[in-house]
Every structure is written in C-alpha cells, then in structure tokens.
Amino acid sequence: MELHLSQYLQIDPAVLAEYGAFDVSVASDLPLFVDPFLLFHSDKPEYQDLHQGILKYLRFLRDKASEGPLSPGLISSLYRFKEVKQNWFGFTVLGNGGHGLGQDFAQALHSSLGTVLNDFGAESITKSSHLEKVGLLRPRVGRDSISDFTTNLTLQPGIVIMAR
C-alpha cells in the first residue's frame, strides 16, 4: 500500500521537495492544525473578530453547561462538528473527511465548562479567554479537536450567531 502522496501518484519525492510541497501521508490524518491562539494574537482585525466569535460561543456553551446535564442530541448539536473538508487536514487515501469532533470531545468540553472552566469568559489572570485550556484539562482533547472546533466556528458564522 502506498503511504505517501509521492507513492500514490507515482512521482519522485524529490519533485515534491523541489516544488516546496510536503510529501503527506495518505494513510493517516495530517499533523496540521489551526491554532485559535494565533487568531487572538493576530494584527488583523478580522482574525481578532473570529477569535471573539469563538469566545462568544464558548460563553454560550458555558451558560448551557451551568444549567446541568443536556440530552445526548443537544450535546451532539452544540459540541460535535464534522471535519472541515476545505482545509484538507483530514486527508487520507480514503478521502478528506477526517474524524471530526466526537463524543469524547463533546463530553469533555461540556463537563469542563460546567466545572473547572465555569468562569470561562470572566477570568481575571489572563488578557483573554482561550479554548486551548480544555486541552490541558481533559485527556483525548488535543490540538486536532481544538483545531476542528476552531475551523468549524470560523467557517460557519451562523453557529456563533446562534449563541446570542
């Protein structure tokens, strides 16, 4: 089985290197991520606005979490998103669907926002709130999940508007 794009396309890996392209694996998810902290630190107002939209949605989720347990359907609707296909970060030989945000992420974020992150959006020790905190607190919530969450919220502004 071909493991890299060069093998799959039957081209010399040197051609990709000369072009400046990465010889990606076509057998597993790509180790590329969208970091919401870069949105926060950007000089571009539109990126700052995207970061603010993510924080607004997270405050909405925090308020929902403070109300107690939610039905599995509502947890799924609010926290679980598919892999964003437009960025091709979930590319494998089988397609670019990736795994997206599953139940582990949904439960971890909901639980964290209802307990240890219940002050999300009102912290006093940092300049701003940051989604990445949940990755520090819960296993199986890593940079890939945070990237998928960030990408979904930045590409689907209707999700953030819903949080009003």
DSSP file (Angstrom, degrees, kcal/mol; ACC not computed):
  #  RESIDUE AA STRUCTURE BP1 BP2  ACC     N-H-->O    O-->H-N    N-H-->O    O-->H-N    TCO  KAPPA ALPHA  PHI   PSI    X-CA   Y-CA   Z-CA
    1    1 A M              0   0    0      0, 0.0     2,-0.3     0, 0.0    26,-0.1   0.000 360.0 360.0 360.0 139.2    0.0    0.0    0.0
    2    2 A E        -     0   0    0      1,-0.1    91,-0.1     5,-0.1     3,-0.1  -0.578 360.0-177.3 -73.2 131.8    1.2    3.5   -0.8
    3    3 A L        +     0   0    0     -2,-0.3    23,-1.9    22,-0.1    24,-0.8   0.655  62.2  46.1-104.0 -21.0    1.9    5.5    2.3
    4    4 A H  B  > S-A   25   0A   0     21,-0.3     4,-2.6    22,-0.2     3,-0.4  -0.868  83.2-114.0-125.7 158.0    2.8    8.9    0.9
    5    5 A L  H  > S+     0   0    0     19,-2.5     4,-2.8    -2,-0.3     5,-0.2   0.879 115.9  56.7 -56.1 -41.0    1.4   11.1   -1.8
    6    6 A S  H  >>S+     0   0    0      1,-0.2     5,-2.7     2,-0.2     4,-0.6   0.890 110.4  44.5 -60.7 -38.9    4.5   10.6   -4.0
    7    7 A Q  H  45S+     0   0    0     -3,-0.4     3,-0.4     3,-0.2    -2,-0.2   0.920 113.0  50.6 -69.4 -43.5    4.0    6.9   -3.9
    8    8 A Y  H  <5S+     0   0    0     -4,-2.6    -2,-0.2     1,-0.2    -1,-0.2   0.889 119.2  36.8 -62.2 -40.5    0.3    7.2   -4.5
    9    9 A L  H  <5S-     0   0    0     -4,-2.8    -1,-0.2    -5,-0.2    -2,-0.2   0.486 108.7-126.0 -90.1  -3.6    0.9    9.5   -7.5
   10   10 A Q  T  <5 +     0   0    0     -4,-0.6     2,-0.3    -3,-0.4    -3,-0.2   0.937  62.3 135.4  56.4  52.5    4.0    7.5   -8.6
   11   11 A I      < -     0   0    0     -5,-2.7    -1,-0.2    -6,-0.1    -2,-0.1  -0.917  64.5 -94.4-125.3 156.3    6.2   10.6   -8.7
   12   12 A D    >>  -     0   0    0     -2,-0.3     3,-1.8     1,-0.1     4,-0.9  -0.501  28.1-134.6 -67.6 128.9    9.7   11.1   -7.3
   13   13 A P  H 3> S+     0   0    0      0, 0.0     4,-2.2     0, 0.0    -1,-0.1   0.782 104.4  67.3 -55.4 -26.5    9.7   12.6   -3.8
   14   14 A A  H 3> S+     0   0    0      1,-0.2     4,-2.8     2,-0.2     5,-0.2   0.822  92.8  59.2 -63.8 -30.6   12.4   15.0   -5.0
   15   15 A V  H <> S+     0   0    0     -3,-1.8     4,-1.9     2,-0.2    -1,-0.2   0.928 107.7  44.9 -63.5 -44.7    9.9   16.6   -7.3
   16   16 A L  H  X>S+     0   0    0     -4,-0.9     5,-2.8     2,-0.2     4,-1.2   0.924 113.7  49.9 -64.3 -43.4    7.7   17.5   -4.4
   17   17 A A  H  <5S+     0   0    0     -4,-2.2     3,-0.3     1,-0.2    -2,-0.2   0.905 109.9  50.4 -62.5 -42.0   10.6   18.7   -2.3
   18   18 A E  H  <5S+     0   0    0     -4,-2.8    -1,-0.2     1,-0.2    -2,-0.2   0.872 110.7  49.8 -63.8 -36.8   11.8   20.9   -5.2
   19   19 A Y  H  <5S-     0   0    0     -4,-1.9    -1,-0.2    -5,-0.2    -2,-0.2   0.711 118.0-115.4 -72.9 -20.7    8.4   22.3   -5.5
   20   20 A G  T  <5 +     0   0    0     -4,-1.2     2,-0.3    -3,-0.3    -3,-0.2   0.637  68.9 138.3  93.0  17.2    8.3   23.0   -1.8
   21   21 A A      < -     0   0    0     -5,-2.8     2,-0.4    -6,-0.2    -1,-0.3  -0.679  54.6-119.1 -97.8 150.9    5.5   20.6   -1.1
   22   22 A F        -     0   0    0     -2,-0.3     2,-1.7     1,-0.1   -17,-0.1  -0.710  20.9-127.2 -86.3 133.8    5.3   18.2    1.9
   23   23 A D        -     0   0    0     -2,-0.4    -1,-0.1   -18,-0.1    -6,-0.0  -0.619  40.1-158.8 -82.3  84.7    5.1   14.5    1.0
   24   24 A V        -     0   0    0     -2,-1.7   -19,-2.5   -20,-0.1     2,-0.3  -0.204  17.9-108.2 -70.3 154.2    2.0   13.9    3.1
   25   25 A S  B     -A    4   0A   0    -21,-0.2   -21,-0.3     1,-0.1    -1,-0.1  -0.645  21.3-165.8 -76.6 134.8    0.9   10.5    4.3
   26   26 A V  S    S+     0   0    0    -23,-1.9    67,-4.5    -2,-0.3    68,-0.3   0.305  84.3  61.8-101.4   7.6   -2.2    9.2    2.5
   27   27 A A  S    S+     0   0    0    -24,-0.8     2,-0.3    65,-0.2    -1,-0.1   0.545 108.1  27.9-107.7 -11.5   -2.7    6.6    5.2
   28   28 A S  S    S-     0   0    0    -25,-0.2    -1,-0.1    63,-0.2    -3,-0.1  -0.959  92.1 -76.7-147.5 164.8   -3.3    8.8    8.2
   29   29 A D        -     0   0    0     -2,-0.3    61,-0.2     1,-0.1    63,-0.1  -0.227  54.8-105.1 -59.0 147.1   -4.6   12.2    9.3
   30   30 A L        -     0   0    0     59,-1.6     2,-1.3    58,-0.1    -1,-0.1  -0.521  18.1-128.4 -77.4 142.1   -2.2   15.1    8.7
   31   31 A P  S    S+     0   0    0      0, 0.0     2,-0.4     0, 0.0    -1,-0.1  -0.273  70.8 118.5 -84.4  51.4   -0.4   16.6   11.7
   32   32 A L        -     0   0    0     -2,-1.3     2,-0.3    57,-0.3    -2,-0.1  -0.929  39.6-179.5-119.4 143.3   -1.6   20.1   10.7
   33   33 A F        -     0   0    0     -2,-0.4     2,-0.6   114,-0.1   111,-0.1  -0.980  31.5-127.5-144.9 151.3   -3.7   22.3   13.0
   34   34 A V        -     0   0    0     -2,-0.3   116,-0.2   109,-0.2   117,-0.1  -0.905  29.8-151.9 -95.8 120.0   -5.5   25.7   13.2
   35   35 A D    >>  -     0   0    0     -2,-0.6     3,-1.5     1,-0.1     4,-0.8  -0.840   8.8-157.1 -98.1 114.7   -4.4   27.3   16.5
   36   36 A P  H 3> S+     0   0    0      0, 0.0     4,-1.8     0, 0.0     3,-0.2   0.742  91.2  69.3 -63.9 -19.9   -7.0   29.7   17.9
   37   37 A F  H 3> S+     0   0    0      1,-0.2     4,-2.1     2,-0.2     5,-0.1   0.834  93.4  57.2 -65.9 -30.2   -4.2   31.4   19.8
   38   38 A L  H <> S+     0   0    0     -3,-1.5     4,-0.6     2,-0.2    -1,-0.2   0.826 103.8  52.5 -69.1 -30.8   -2.9   32.7   16.5
   39   39 A L  H >< S+     0   0    0     -4,-0.8     3,-0.8    -3,-0.2    -2,-0.2   0.930 109.8  49.3 -65.0 -45.0   -6.3   34.3   15.8
   40   40 A F  H 3< S+     0   0    0     -4,-1.8    -2,-0.2     1,-0.2    -1,-0.2   0.892 115.5  42.9 -59.6 -42.6   -6.0   36.0   19.3
   41   41 A H  H 3< S+     0   0    0     -4,-2.1    -1,-0.2    -5,-0.1    -2,-0.2   0.472  89.5 116.8 -86.9  -2.1   -2.5   37.3   18.6
   42   42 A S    <<  -     0   0    0     -3,-0.8    -3,-0.1    -4,-0.6     6,-0.0  -0.297  61.1-144.5 -68.6 149.8   -3.1   38.4   15.0
   43   43 A D  S    S+     0   0    0      4,-0.0    -1,-0.1     5,-0.0    -4,-0.1   0.557  75.5  99.7 -83.9 -10.5   -2.8   42.0   14.0
   44   44 A K    >>  -     0   0    0      1,-0.2     4,-2.1    -5,-0.1     3,-0.7  -0.666  68.2-147.7 -83.3 123.0   -5.7   41.5   11.5
   45   45 A P  H 3> S+     0   0    0      0, 0.0     4,-2.4     0, 0.0     5,-0.2   0.843  97.5  58.3 -57.5 -34.7   -9.0   42.8   12.9
   46   46 A E  H 3> S+     0   0    0      2,-0.2     4,-1.6     1,-0.2     5,-0.1   0.861 107.4  46.8 -66.9 -33.2  -10.9   40.1   11.0
   47   47 A Y  H <> S+     0   0    0     -3,-0.7     4,-2.3     2,-0.2    -1,-0.2   0.883 110.4  52.4 -72.5 -39.2   -9.0   37.4   12.8
   48   48 A Q  H  X S+     0   0    0     -4,-2.1     4,-2.3     1,-0.2    -2,-0.2   0.899 108.6  51.9 -60.3 -40.0   -9.5   39.1   16.1
   49   49 A D  H  X S+     0   0    0     -4,-2.4     4,-2.2     2,-0.2    -1,-0.2   0.887 107.3  52.1 -64.0 -39.2  -13.2   39.2   15.3
   50   50 A L  H  X S+     0   0    0     -4,-1.6     4,-2.1     2,-0.2    -2,-0.2   0.922 109.5  49.5 -62.5 -43.2  -13.1   35.4   14.6
   51   51 A H  H  X S+     0   0    0     -4,-2.3     4,-2.3     1,-0.2    -2,-0.2   0.915 110.0  51.0 -61.8 -42.7  -11.5   34.8   18.0
   52   52 A Q  H  X S+     0   0    0     -4,-2.3     4,-2.3     1,-0.2    -1,-0.2   0.874 108.0  53.4 -62.8 -36.8  -14.1   36.9   19.7
   53   53 A G  H  X S+     0   0    0     -4,-2.2     4,-2.1     2,-0.2    -1,-0.2   0.892 107.7  50.1 -64.0 -40.2  -16.8   34.9   18.0
   54   54 A I  H  X S+     0   0    0     -4,-2.1     4,-2.4     2,-0.2    -2,-0.2   0.924 111.3  48.8 -62.9 -44.6  -15.3   31.7   19.3
   55   55 A L  H  X S+     0   0    0     -4,-2.3     4,-2.3     1,-0.2    -2,-0.2   0.889 108.9  53.6 -63.5 -38.8  -15.2   33.1   22.8
   56   56 A K  H  X S+     0   0    0     -4,-2.3     4,-1.9     2,-0.2    -1,-0.2   0.922 110.2  46.9 -61.4 -44.0  -18.8   34.2   22.5
   57   57 A Y  H  X S+     0   0    0     -4,-2.1     4,-2.4     1,-0.2    -2,-0.2   0.898 110.9  51.9 -65.3 -40.1  -19.9   30.7   21.5
   58   58 A L  H  X S+     0   0    0     -4,-2.4     4,-2.6     2,-0.2    -1,-0.2   0.861 107.5  51.9 -66.2 -34.6  -17.9   29.2   24.4
   59   59 A R  H  X S+     0   0    0     -4,-2.3     4,-2.2     2,-0.2    -1,-0.2   0.892 108.9  51.5 -66.7 -37.6  -19.6   31.6   26.8
   60   60 A F  H  X S+     0   0    0     -4,-1.9     4,-2.0     2,-0.2    -2,-0.2   0.927 111.6  46.5 -60.5 -45.8  -22.9   30.4   25.4
   61   61 A L  H  X S+     0   0    0     -4,-2.4     4,-2.7     1,-0.2    -2,-0.2   0.879 109.2  55.1 -64.7 -38.4  -21.8   26.8   26.0
   62   62 A R  H  X S+     0   0    0     -4,-2.6     4,-1.9     2,-0.2    -1,-0.2   0.916 107.7  49.1 -59.9 -43.3  -20.6   27.6   29.5
   63   63 A D  H  X S+     0   0    0     -4,-2.2     4,-0.6     1,-0.2    -1,-0.2   0.890 111.6  48.9 -64.8 -39.0  -24.0   29.0   30.3
   64   64 A K  H >< S+     0   0    0     -4,-2.0     3,-0.9     1,-0.2     4,-0.3   0.907 110.2  51.8 -64.3 -41.4  -25.7   25.8   28.9
   65   65 A A  H >< S+     0   0    0     -4,-2.7     3,-1.5     1,-0.3    -2,-0.2   0.842 102.4  59.4 -65.2 -32.9  -23.2   23.7   31.0
   66   66 A S  H 3< S+     0   0    0     -4,-1.9    -1,-0.3     1,-0.3    -2,-0.2   0.710  95.2  64.6 -70.1 -17.7  -24.1   25.6   34.2
   67   67 A E  T << S-     0   0    0     -3,-0.9    -1,-0.3    -4,-0.6    -2,-0.2   0.583 112.6-117.5 -79.0 -10.0  -27.7   24.5   33.7
   68   68 A G    <   +     0   0    0     -3,-1.5    -1,-0.3    -4,-0.3    46,-0.0  -0.666  62.2   3.5 108.8-164.1  -26.7   20.9   34.2
   69   69 A P        -     0   0    0      0, 0.0     2,-0.3     0, 0.0    -3,-0.0  -0.206  62.0-152.5 -60.9 146.6  -26.8   17.8   32.1
   70   70 A L        -     0   0    0      1,-0.1    -5,-0.0     2,-0.0    40,-0.0  -0.818  26.7 -94.1-115.2 158.5  -28.0   18.1   28.5
   71   71 A S     >  -     0   0    0     -2,-0.3     4,-2.6     1,-0.1     5,-0.2  -0.337  37.2-112.8 -65.5 153.0  -29.7   15.5   26.3
   72   72 A P  H  > S+     0   0    0      0, 0.0     4,-2.3     0, 0.0     5,-0.1   0.865 117.8  54.2 -56.2 -36.2  -27.3   13.5   24.0
   73   73 A G  H  > S+     0   0    0      2,-0.2     4,-2.3     1,-0.2     5,-0.1   0.902 109.6  45.5 -65.9 -40.8  -28.9   15.1   21.0
   74   74 A L  H  > S+     0   0    0      2,-0.2     4,-2.5     1,-0.2     5,-0.3   0.896 111.4  52.6 -70.8 -39.7  -28.3   18.6   22.3
   75   75 A I  H  X>S+     0   0    0     -4,-2.6     4,-2.4     1,-0.2     5,-0.6   0.937 111.4  48.0 -57.3 -45.9  -24.7   17.8   23.3
   76   76 A S  H  X5S+     0   0    0     -4,-2.3     4,-1.5    -5,-0.2    -2,-0.2   0.916 112.8  47.5 -62.5 -44.2  -24.2   16.5   19.7
   77   77 A S  H  <5S+     0   0    0     -4,-2.3    -1,-0.2     1,-0.2    -2,-0.2   0.870 119.4  38.3 -65.4 -37.8  -25.7   19.6   18.1
   78   78 A L  H  <5S+     0   0    0     -4,-2.5    -2,-0.2    -5,-0.1    -1,-0.2   0.800 130.5  20.9 -86.1 -29.9  -23.8   22.0   20.2
   79   79 A Y  H  <5S+     0   0    0     -4,-2.4     2,-0.5    -5,-0.3    -3,-0.2   0.665 100.8  81.6-117.3 -22.6  -20.4   20.4   20.5
   80   80 A R     << +     0   0    0     -4,-1.5     2,-0.3    -5,-0.6    22,-0.1  -0.789  49.6 169.0 -99.9 126.9  -19.8   17.9   17.7
   81   81 A F        -     0   0    0     -2,-0.5    20,-3.2    21,-0.1     2,-0.1  -0.952  31.9-114.7-131.3 151.7  -18.8   19.0   14.3
   82   82 A K        -     0   0    0     -2,-0.3     2,-0.1    18,-0.2    18,-0.1  -0.369  47.1 -84.5 -75.6 162.2  -17.5   17.2   11.2
   83   83 A E        -     0   0    0     14,-0.6     2,-0.7    15,-0.1    -1,-0.1  -0.465  46.7-114.5 -62.0 137.2  -14.0   17.7    9.9
   84   84 A V    >   -     0   0    0      1,-0.2     3,-0.8    -2,-0.1     5,-0.5  -0.696  27.3-163.0 -78.1 114.0  -13.9   20.8    7.6
   85   85 A K  G >  S+     0   0    0     -2,-0.7     3,-1.2     1,-0.2    -1,-0.2   0.779  76.4  73.6 -72.6 -26.3  -13.1   19.3    4.2
   86   86 A Q  G 3  S+     0   0    0      1,-0.3    -1,-0.2     2,-0.1    -2,-0.0   0.771  96.5  49.0 -62.5 -26.0  -12.0   22.6    2.6
   87   87 A N  G <  S-     0   0    0     -3,-0.8    -1,-0.3     9,-0.1    -2,-0.2   0.609  94.8-142.0 -90.7  -9.6   -8.7   22.6    4.5
   88   88 A W    X   +     0   0    0     -3,-1.2     3,-1.2    -4,-0.4   -58,-0.1   0.670  58.4 133.3  61.3  19.6   -7.8   19.0    3.6
   89   89 A F  T 3  S+     0   0    0     -5,-0.5   -59,-1.6     1,-0.3   -57,-0.3   0.748  70.5  53.5 -70.8 -21.7   -6.3   18.4    7.1
   90   90 A G  T 3  S+     0   0    0      6,-0.4     8,-1.2    -6,-0.3    -1,-0.3   0.071  83.0 145.6 -97.3  24.6   -8.2   15.2    7.4
   91   91 A F    <   +     0   0    0     -3,-1.2     2,-0.3     5,-0.2     5,-0.3  -0.422  10.5 147.7 -72.4 131.1   -6.8   13.8    4.1
   92   92 A T  B >   -B   95   0B   0      3,-3.4     3,-2.1    -2,-0.2   -65,-0.2  -0.885  65.5 -88.9-142.3 176.9   -6.1   10.1    3.6
   93   93 A V  T 3  S+     0   0    0    -67,-4.5   -66,-0.1    -2,-0.3     3,-0.1   0.736 127.0  59.4 -60.9 -20.8   -6.3    7.8    0.6
   94   94 A L  T 3  S-     0   0    0    -68,-0.3     2,-0.3     1,-0.3    -1,-0.3   0.520 124.4 -80.4 -85.7  -5.8  -10.0    7.2    1.6
   95   95 A G  B <   -B   92   0B   0     -3,-2.1    -3,-3.4   -69,-0.2    -1,-0.3  -0.910  45.7 -76.6 137.9-165.7  -10.9   10.9    1.2
   96   96 A N  S    S+     0   0    0     -2,-0.3    -6,-0.4    -5,-0.3    -5,-0.2  -0.020  85.7 110.8-124.2  30.8  -10.6   14.1    3.3
   97   97 A G        -     0   0    0     -7,-0.1   -14,-0.6     1,-0.1    -6,-0.1   0.766  52.0-173.3 -77.3 -26.4  -13.4   13.6    5.8
   98   98 A G        -     0   0    0     -8,-1.2   -15,-0.1     1,-0.2    -1,-0.1  -0.055  43.5 -80.5  57.9-169.0  -11.2   13.1    8.9
   99   99 A H        -     0   0    0      1,-0.1    -1,-0.2   -17,-0.1    -2,-0.0   0.648  59.0-165.2-105.4 -17.8  -12.8   12.1   12.1
  100  100 A G        -     0   0    0    -18,-0.1     2,-0.7     1,-0.1   -18,-0.2  -0.141  47.2 -28.5  65.6-164.4  -14.1   15.5   13.3
  101  101 A L  S    S-     0   0    0    -20,-3.2     2,-0.1    47,-0.1    -1,-0.1  -0.789  70.6-171.0 -94.7 117.7  -15.3   16.1   16.8
  102  102 A G     >  -     0   0    0     -2,-0.7     4,-2.1   -22,-0.1     5,-0.1  -0.164  41.9 -80.6 -97.3-169.8  -16.6   13.0   18.5
  103  103 A Q  H  > S+     0   0    0      1,-0.2     4,-2.9     2,-0.2     5,-0.3   0.830 123.0  60.6 -64.0 -35.4  -18.4   12.3   21.7
  104  104 A D  H  > S+     0   0    0      1,-0.2     4,-2.3     2,-0.2    -1,-0.2   0.939 108.9  43.0 -58.9 -47.3  -15.2   12.3   23.8
  105  105 A F  H  > S+     0   0    0      2,-0.2     4,-2.9     1,-0.2     5,-0.3   0.938 114.1  51.3 -63.3 -46.9  -14.6   15.9   22.9
  106  106 A A  H  X S+     0   0    0     -4,-2.1     4,-2.4     1,-0.2     5,-0.2   0.931 114.0  42.7 -57.7 -48.9  -18.2   16.9   23.4
  107  107 A Q  H  X S+     0   0    0     -4,-2.9     4,-2.7     2,-0.2     5,-0.2   0.897 114.4  51.2 -66.5 -40.3  -18.4   15.4   26.8
  108  108 A A  H  X S+     0   0    0     -4,-2.3     4,-2.5    -5,-0.3    -2,-0.2   0.927 113.6  43.5 -64.6 -44.9  -15.0   16.8   27.9
  109  109 A L  H  X S+     0   0    0     -4,-2.9     4,-2.6     2,-0.2     5,-0.2   0.929 115.7  47.7 -68.0 -43.9  -15.8   20.3   26.8
  110  110 A H  H  X S+     0   0    0     -4,-2.4     4,-1.3    -5,-0.3    -2,-0.2   0.936 114.9  46.2 -61.6 -45.8  -19.3   20.3   28.3
  111  111 A S  H  X S+     0   0    0     -4,-2.7     4,-0.7    -5,-0.2     3,-0.2   0.916 113.3  49.0 -63.3 -43.7  -18.1   18.8   31.6
  112  112 A S  H ><>S+     0   0    0     -4,-2.5     5,-3.3     1,-0.2     3,-0.9   0.904 109.8  50.8 -63.8 -42.0  -15.2   21.3   31.8
  113  113 A L  H 3<5S+     0   0    0     -4,-2.6    -1,-0.2     1,-0.2    -2,-0.2   0.757 111.7  49.3 -68.8 -23.0  -17.3   24.3   31.1
  114  114 A G  H 3<5S+     0   0    0     -4,-1.3    -1,-0.2    -3,-0.2    -2,-0.2   0.561 129.0  11.7 -89.9  -9.0  -19.7   23.2   33.8
  115  115 A T  T X<5S+     0   0    0     -3,-0.9     3,-1.8    -4,-0.7    -3,-0.2   0.387 131.4  16.6-128.8 -96.0  -17.0   22.6   36.4
  116  116 A V  T 3 5S+     0   0    0      1,-0.3     3,-0.3    -5,-0.2    -3,-0.2   0.734 131.6  41.9 -65.6 -25.5  -13.3   23.7   36.3
  117  117 A L  T > <S+     0   0    0     -5,-3.3     3,-2.2    -6,-0.2    -1,-0.3   0.016  74.4 122.4-106.9  27.1  -13.9   26.2   33.5
  118  118 A N  T <  S+     0   0    0     -3,-1.8    -1,-0.2     1,-0.3    -2,-0.1   0.606  72.8  56.2 -68.9  -8.4  -17.1   27.6   34.8
  119  119 A D  T >  S+     0   0    0     -3,-0.3     3,-2.9    -4,-0.1    -1,-0.3   0.210  76.3 146.7-100.4  14.4  -15.6   31.1   34.9
  120  120 A F  T <  S+     0   0    0     -3,-2.2   -58,-0.0     1,-0.3    -3,-0.0  -0.272  70.6  20.8 -55.4 128.2  -14.7   30.9   31.2
  121  121 A G  T 3  S+     0   0    0    -59,-0.0    -1,-0.3     9,-0.0     8,-0.1   0.256 119.6  64.9  95.2 -11.1  -15.0   34.4   29.8
  122  122 A A    <   +     0   0    0     -3,-2.9    -2,-0.2     6,-0.1    -4,-0.0   0.094  66.6 142.4-128.5  21.4  -14.6   36.1   33.2
  123  123 A E        -     0   0    0     -4,-0.2     6,-0.0     1,-0.1    -3,-0.0  -0.283  34.7-162.3 -64.6 149.6  -11.1   35.1   34.1
  124  124 A S  S    S+     0   0    0      1,-0.1    -1,-0.1     4,-0.0     3,-0.0   0.487  78.4  60.5-111.0  -4.8   -9.0   37.6   35.9
  125  125 A I  S    S+     0   0    0      3,-0.0     2,-0.3     2,-0.0    -1,-0.1   0.514  98.6  54.2-105.3  -4.0   -5.5   36.3   35.4
  126  126 A T  S    S-     0   0    0      1,-0.1     3,-0.1     4,-0.0     4,-0.0  -0.875  79.7-121.2-125.9 161.9   -5.2   36.3   31.6
  127  127 A K  S    S-     0   0    0     -2,-0.3     2,-0.3     1,-0.1    -1,-0.1   0.793  95.1  -3.6 -69.5 -28.2   -5.7   39.0   28.9
  128  128 A S  S    S-     0   0    0     -3,-0.0     2,-0.2    -6,-0.0    -1,-0.1  -0.959  81.9 -91.0-154.5 166.6   -8.4   36.9   27.3
  129  129 A S        -     0   0    0     -2,-0.3     2,-0.4    -8,-0.1   -74,-0.1  -0.520  39.3-156.2 -79.5 155.0  -10.1   33.5   27.5
  130  130 A H    >   -     0   0    0     -2,-0.2     3,-1.4     1,-0.1     4,-0.2  -0.983  21.5-149.7-142.3 128.0   -8.6   30.7   25.5
  131  131 A L  T >  S+     0   0    0     -2,-0.4     3,-1.8     1,-0.3     4,-0.4   0.796  91.7  77.0 -58.5 -32.0  -10.2   27.5   24.1
  132  132 A E  T >> S+     0   0    0      1,-0.3     3,-1.1     2,-0.2     4,-0.7   0.698  74.3  79.7 -59.0 -19.6   -6.9   25.7   24.5
  133  133 A K  H X> S+     0   0    0     -3,-1.4     3,-1.2     1,-0.3     4,-1.0   0.861  83.8  61.0 -56.4 -36.7   -7.3   25.4   28.2
  134  134 A V  H <> S+     0   0    0     -3,-1.8     4,-1.6     1,-0.3     3,-0.4   0.827  97.4  59.2 -64.0 -29.2   -9.7   22.4   27.8
  135  135 A G  H <4 S+     0   0    0     -3,-1.1    -1,-0.3    -4,-0.4     6,-0.2   0.749 104.1  51.6 -68.5 -23.5   -6.8   20.5   26.1
  136  136 A L  H << S+     0   0    0     -3,-1.2    -1,-0.2    -4,-0.7    -2,-0.2   0.733 114.6  42.2 -80.5 -23.1   -4.8   20.9   29.3
  137  137 A L  H  < S+     0   0    0     -4,-1.0    -2,-0.2    -3,-0.4    -3,-0.1   0.708 109.8  49.1-100.4 -23.4   -7.6   19.6   31.5
  138  138 A R  S >< S-     0   0    0     -4,-1.6     3,-1.0     3,-0.2    -1,-0.1  -0.955  73.9-124.7-126.5 135.8   -9.0   16.6   29.7
  139  139 A P  T 3  S+     0   0    0      0, 0.0   -31,-0.1     0, 0.0     3,-0.1  -0.410  95.2  27.4 -69.7 154.7   -7.5   13.5   28.0
  140  140 A R  T 3  S+     0   0    0      1,-0.1     2,-0.5    -2,-0.1   -35,-0.1   0.601  93.4 104.3  68.5  14.2   -8.3   12.9   24.4
  141  141 A V    <   +     0   0    0     -3,-1.0    -3,-0.2    -6,-0.2    -1,-0.1  -0.826  51.7 149.5-120.7  89.7   -9.0   16.6   23.7
  142  142 A G     >  -     0   0    0     -2,-0.5     4,-2.2    -3,-0.1     3,-0.3  -0.277  63.1 -71.0-111.3-165.0   -5.9   17.6   21.8
  143  143 A R  H  > S+     0   0    0      1,-0.2     4,-2.4     2,-0.2  -109,-0.2   0.793 125.2  58.9 -63.2 -30.2   -4.8   20.1   19.2
  144  144 A D  H  > S+     0   0    0      2,-0.2     4,-2.4     1,-0.2    -1,-0.2   0.936 109.3  43.5 -65.8 -44.6   -6.7   18.2   16.4
  145  145 A S  H  > S+     0   0    0     -3,-0.3     4,-2.6     2,-0.2    -2,-0.2   0.914 114.8  49.1 -65.6 -43.0  -10.0   18.6   18.2
  146  146 A I  H  X S+     0   0    0     -4,-2.2     4,-2.6     1,-0.2    -1,-0.2   0.887 111.6  50.6 -64.6 -38.3   -9.3   22.2   19.1
  147  147 A S  H  X S+     0   0    0     -4,-2.4     4,-2.9    -5,-0.2     5,-0.2   0.927 110.8  48.0 -63.4 -46.0   -8.4   22.8   15.5
  148  148 A D  H  X S+     0   0    0     -4,-2.4     4,-2.4     2,-0.2    -2,-0.2   0.909 113.1  48.5 -62.1 -42.0  -11.6   21.2   14.2
  149  149 A F  H  X S+     0   0    0     -4,-2.6     4,-2.2     2,-0.2    -2,-0.2   0.938 114.3  46.0 -62.1 -48.0  -13.7   23.2   16.7
  150  150 A T  H  X S+     0   0    0     -4,-2.6     4,-2.1  -116,-0.2    -2,-0.2   0.926 113.1  48.8 -61.4 -47.6  -11.9   26.5   15.7
  151  151 A T  H  X S+     0   0    0     -4,-2.9     4,-1.9     1,-0.2    -1,-0.2   0.902 110.8  50.5 -63.1 -42.3  -12.2   25.8   12.0
  152  152 A N  H  X S+     0   0    0     -4,-2.4     4,-1.5    -5,-0.2    -1,-0.2   0.926 111.9  47.3 -60.9 -44.9  -15.9   25.0   12.2
  153  153 A L  H  < S+     0   0    0     -4,-2.2     7,-0.3     1,-0.2    -1,-0.2   0.829 113.7  47.4 -69.5 -30.7  -16.7   28.1   14.1
  154  154 A T  H  < S+     0   0    0     -4,-2.1    -1,-0.2    -5,-0.2    -2,-0.2   0.781 117.0  42.2 -81.2 -25.6  -14.7   30.4   11.8
  155  155 A L  H  < S+     0   0    0     -4,-1.9    -2,-0.2     1,-0.2    -1,-0.2   0.637 115.8  48.8 -93.1 -15.1  -16.2   28.9    8.6
  156  156 A Q    >X  +     0   0    0     -4,-1.5     3,-2.1    -5,-0.2     4,-0.7  -0.662  61.1 173.7-124.9  75.5  -19.8   28.7    9.9
  157  157 A P  H 3> S+     0   0    0      0, 0.0     4,-2.2     0, 0.0     5,-0.2   0.715  72.4  73.9 -59.8 -18.8  -20.6   32.1   11.4
  158  158 A G  H 3> S+     0   0    0      1,-0.2     4,-2.0     2,-0.2     5,-0.1   0.813  89.8  59.1 -62.2 -29.6  -24.2   31.0   11.9
  159  159 A I  H <> S+     0   0    0     -3,-2.1     4,-0.6     2,-0.2    -1,-0.2   0.926 108.5  43.6 -64.6 -44.0  -23.1   28.8   14.7
  160  160 A V  H >< S+     0   0    0     -4,-0.7     3,-1.0    -7,-0.3    -2,-0.2   0.892 111.0  54.3 -69.5 -39.0  -21.7   31.8   16.6
  161  161 A I  H >< S+     0   0    0     -4,-2.2     3,-1.9     1,-0.3    -1,-0.2   0.877 100.3  62.2 -61.3 -37.3  -24.7   34.0   15.8
  162  162 A M  H 3< S+     0   0    0     -4,-2.0    -1,-0.3     1,-0.3    -2,-0.2   0.783  92.4  66.8 -57.3 -27.6  -26.9   31.3   17.3
  163  163 A A  T <<        0   0    0     -3,-1.0    -1,-0.3    -4,-0.6    -2,-0.2   0.451 360.0 360.0 -77.5  -0.1  -25.2   31.9   20.6
  164  164 A R    <         0   0    0     -3,-1.9    -1,-0.2    -4,-0.1    -2,-0.1   0.515 360.0 360.0 -58.3 360.0  -26.6   35.4   21.0
